[in-house]
Amino acid sequence: MTRHGLIFLFSVALIISFSISNNLLAQGVSDGTPDKVRRAYEKAFETMFKDPANLEKTFSFAGLAIKAGDFEGAISSLERMLILDPNLPRVRYELGVLYFKLGSYDVAATYFEELLEDKKTPKVLIEKAAPFIEEIENRLTNHSFSGSTFSGIKYQTNASSGPRSTKVKLFGAPSFLPDEFTNKGDFDVFVSGSINYTYDFQSEPKKLLEASLNIYGNEQLDQTFVNARVVDANIGPKFTIPLDFLNKPIVRPFLTGDYLIVSEDESYYSHGAGFSADIRAKENLNFNLDARVMARENKDASILDGFRNRLTVNASYIASNTMQIQLSSVVATEETKTNIQNNRDYSLNATINKTFNAPFNLIKDPLSARLSFGGSFREYAGANPTIDPDTTRNDYTMRFSPSLTIPAGETLAVLISAGFTRVDSNIPNSEYDNISLTIGISKQF
């Protein structure tokens, strides 16, 4: 068929579709579309209808349809462009992206494969398509793995959380603590890592089985008695609950456990269960709830055996394309066989994350600056007679931490962070300050 014949058929098809689409035009637009974009979208459709053979006008409409949330309308327009001219690699790329966003991974893969097979495809499009192809392969397989590592060096002015003063209490009376047991600065090196496994049941609605393993270890230069080794793991299904009034929350019940060694002398083992839920309140506002109950066993002091319970509620708000704000509230309890250690902790924290381009475009990828601050209140159930038999301990903690993440490639980044912690208490033995500086490298895989 000649090009003129194709144009004629295309025009007829567009006229027929216009008689239907003109009435349903607004239905393809998402509810949150600004009026300005909606008007431009409708005008672009009319312009395309008047000149159906003009590929530039069709492509312009497709771009506005994407902005308006009408992916189906954009796909229809782009596919008609390929009928007129099959040699449009940019159009094939856009179709692959749109089908990917709609979850039609097989169709998206077809367009990306055609893009790679075409020797005339610009290199920049091949590079942009590569992450989508990799992600499609991951999503079309049942098994997937991911992970990360973070290692570096940290300096703390009070690595052992020692009291800020030598004036303490002993059996309710003022006493003096040798200076060697107060706050001491120290360096330590650390490494942490995580491995995540996901099994996709390839069902609708989506159902997953997720498991993760996390490890952490550090080595102090001088204060070696606070060296720590931590291993924790969890496993559980992840699925959607069809509750429309909660926007179909994603929930995950799980089993969890951890093992902690401090200075090779103390060790704790915990096991328990939990439940998490992700609720999308609005397009830019998400809530996350995490509740867990852990039974802890102490290797050398059974009197500390008991339960640790924690409830966390997070709210994440996307303020703009470059700024995200998160609020986190936590209620935690620790129950042992002695009131001296039983306590309840309430905390509230805020985090502001801002991405920005490097000065003079020295780095291709954007940098990320983060500011975290917050506080907590911890109340104990009973007084410690060896410290002060008449006073039950209450602690007030304030935290402040700025950080900067500098990308060093697609999967590498350098993190620089500082931190300030101040703990005030009605028991002077528990009051301390700490300032820290951390430099580390993270790797995603």
Secondary structure as the mmCIF struct_conf table of DSSP 4:
data_model
#
loop_
_struct_conf.conf_type_id
_struct_conf.id
_struct_conf.beg_label_comp_id
_struct_conf.beg_label_asym_id
_struct_conf.beg_label_seq_id
_struct_conf.end_label_comp_id
_struct_conf.end_label_asym_id
_struct_conf.end_label_seq_id
HELX_RH_AL_P HELX_RH_AL_P1 ARG A 3 LEU A 24
HELX_RH_3T_P HELX_RH_3T_P1 LEU A 25 GLY A 28
BEND BEND1 VAL A 29 VAL A 29
TURN_TY1_P TURN_TY1_P1 ASP A 31 GLY A 32
HELX_RH_AL_P HELX_RH_AL_P2 ASP A 35 LYS A 50
BEND BEND2 ASP A 51 ASP A 51
TURN_TY1_P TURN_TY1_P2 PRO A 52 ALA A 53
HELX_RH_AL_P HELX_RH_AL_P3 LEU A 55 LYS A 67
TURN_TY1_P TURN_TY1_P3 ALA A 68 GLY A 69
HELX_RH_AL_P HELX_RH_AL_P4 PHE A 71 LEU A 84
BEND BEND3 PRO A 86 PRO A 86
HELX_RH_AL_P HELX_RH_AL_P5 PRO A 89 LYS A 101
TURN_TY1_P TURN_TY1_P4 LEU A 102 GLY A 103
HELX_RH_AL_P HELX_RH_AL_P6 TYR A 105 GLU A 117
TURN_TY1_P TURN_TY1_P5 LYS A 119 LYS A 120
BEND BEND4 THR A 121 THR A 121
HELX_RH_AL_P HELX_RH_AL_P7 LYS A 123 ARG A 139
TURN_TY1_P TURN_TY1_P6 LEU A 140 LEU A 140
BEND BEND5 THR A 141 ASN A 142
STRN STRN1 HIS A 143 GLN A 156
TURN_TY1_P TURN_TY1_P7 THR A 157 SER A 160
BEND BEND6 ARG A 164 THR A 166
STRN STRN2 LYS A 167 LEU A 170
TURN_TY1_P TURN_TY1_P8 PHE A 171 GLY A 172
STRN STRN3 ALA A 173 PHE A 176
HELX_RH_3T_P HELX_RH_3T_P2 ASP A 179 PHE A 181
BEND BEND7 THR A 182 THR A 182
STRN STRN4 ASP A 186 ASP A 200
BEND BEND8 GLU A 204 PRO A 205
STRN STRN5 LYS A 207 GLN A 220
BEND BEND9 LEU A 221 ASP A 222
HELX_RH_3T_P HELX_RH_3T_P3 THR A 224 VAL A 226
STRN STRN6 ALA A 228 THR A 240
HELX_RH_3T_P HELX_RH_3T_P4 ASP A 244 LEU A 246
TURN_TY1_P TURN_TY1_P9 ASN A 247 ASN A 247
BEND BEND10 LYS A 248 LYS A 248
STRN STRN7 ILE A 250 VAL A 262
TURN_TY1_P TURN_TY1_P10 SER A 263 ASP A 265
STRN STRN8 GLU A 266 LYS A 282
TURN_TY1_P TURN_TY1_P11 GLU A 283 ASN A 284
STRN STRN9 LEU A 285 ASN A 298
BEND BEND11 LYS A 299 ASP A 300
HELX_RH_3T_P HELX_RH_3T_P5 SER A 302 LEU A 304
STRN STRN10 GLY A 306 SER A 320
TURN_TY1_P TURN_TY1_P12 ASN A 321 THR A 322
STRN STRN11 MET A 323 GLU A 335
BEND BEND12 LYS A 337 THR A 338
TURN_TY1_P TURN_TY1_P13 ASN A 339 GLN A 341
STRN STRN12 ASN A 343 PHE A 356
HELX_LH_PP_P HELX_LH_PP_P1 ASN A 357 ALA A 358
HELX_RH_3T_P HELX_RH_3T_P6 PRO A 359 ASN A 361
BEND BEND13 ILE A 363 ASP A 365
HELX_LH_PP_P HELX_LH_PP_P2 PRO A 366 PRO A 366
STRN STRN13 LEU A 367 TYR A 380
BEND BEND14 ALA A 381 GLY A 382
TURN_TY1_P TURN_TY1_P14 PRO A 385 ILE A 387
TURN_TY1_P TURN_TY1_P15 PRO A 389 ASP A 390
STRN STRN14 ASN A 394 PRO A 407
BEND BEND15 GLY A 409 THR A 411
STRN STRN15 LEU A 412 SER A 425
BEND BEND16 ASN A 426 ILE A 427
HELX_RH_3T_P HELX_RH_3T_P7 PRO A 428 SER A 430
STRN STRN16 TYR A 432 GLN A 444
#
